[in-house]
Amino acid sequence: MEIIRLKKDKKSFDITDTLPFAIAILDEVYDGDINVAIHDLKSTKIGKDLLTIGGLTETFDNVVTPENYAPIEYEEFNDYLKETGLSVASFTRGTFSGFQDKILSIADRGDYESAQRFLDLLMDANVDKATVCELKGSIFLESGDEEEGIKWLQNALKIDSSLVTAYSFLGQTFYNRGDFDSAADCWQREIAASPDHLVTYFMLTDAYINAGRMDEALNVLKDLSKRDPDSILTKVEMAELYEKMGNQEMRRIVEDEVRRTRPVYINDVEPWAKIQFKHSNYDVVEEVATDFLKENPDRPELKMLLVVSHMKKGQCDEAKRLLRELENEQVWYFYGKKELFDEYLTEEERKQCGIT
């Protein structure tokens, strides 16, 4: 073993070739808690390294940091374990929390095999098996292996039925497969475990609609509206669902309710404005969109709503000014949402604005 002796003032530190590994273990397995690490490993081959790290941290800043050991990949990690006579079972009090970010980073660069092998190590270490199963499942899904992904996520939920992200991943997988009933079941369970995940209510509604379960979809929206009465998007979705169900009277009642309210959330402005456009309420759209833009000047959807309002009010120059801003600064959004102009502006109005 090579040793480099580092001297600082009157202190001396022995830097071995296993010191980076000891820093990695301290950082990723023990959350930087050197006392716990020393308690577990003081009699092992990296015991002296840990004591050295303790001295280094008293003298230097930023000792326990990935810059001082990364990257240590799977094969190198295993080689270090063999060299030091350790196994993952040696880290009795380790939390291994740092490994989650490491594994996700490995998966993000497409090295799914190494990510799974690291997860197998954590499985051998009896680290929170539900979380490990969930990670394995999500990475299998990311790599395109849906069957293995579903199996591991279901195993995770058998161990811990409160893992909301596992329900979310499963629901999206089933939905993409066209299995809307299974997707709805997953998202219903996700909501039961975490009722404040408001986006999931919309996903569940969509799954029920695609499964032909309209009444259940409507009940989900009603529940969400009670939970968040300020959500205009919920009411707009409800009105559209009533229309699909052939209940024009209830669609009208809900739309009238939307028309008489003003948005609280910025993401509600666009669906709310479309209801107002149906009733030619261009002044109120201009007022609300302008108010929101004062606090959120980079929201292109608000500018597009103003273009419609200005044109309907004969303010062509102002509409053109906003269009130039959109084309210069947010052209991707402009071309992605041009259907707004096709729906609410006449062909002549579009020509006046220069929209082709």
Buried (B, 14 or more C-beta within 10 A) or exposed (E): EEEEEBEEEEEEBBBBEBBBBBBBBBBBBBBBBBEBBBEBBEEBBBBBBBBBBBBBBEEEEEBBEBEBBBEBBBEEBBEBBEBBEBEBEBBEEBBBBBBBEBBBEBBEEEBBEBBBBBBBBBBEBEBBBBBBBBBBBBBBBBBEBBEBBBBBBEBBBEBBEEBBBBBBBBBBBBBEEEBBEBBBBBBBBBBEBBEEBBEBBBBBBBBBBBBEBBEBBBEBBEBBBEBBEEBBBBBBBBBBBBBEBEBEEBBEEBBEBBBEBBBEEBEBBBBBBBBBBEEEBBEBBBEBBEBBBEEEEEBBBBBBBBBBBBBBEEBBEBBBBBBEBBEEEBEEBBEEBBEBBEEBBEEEBBEBBEBE
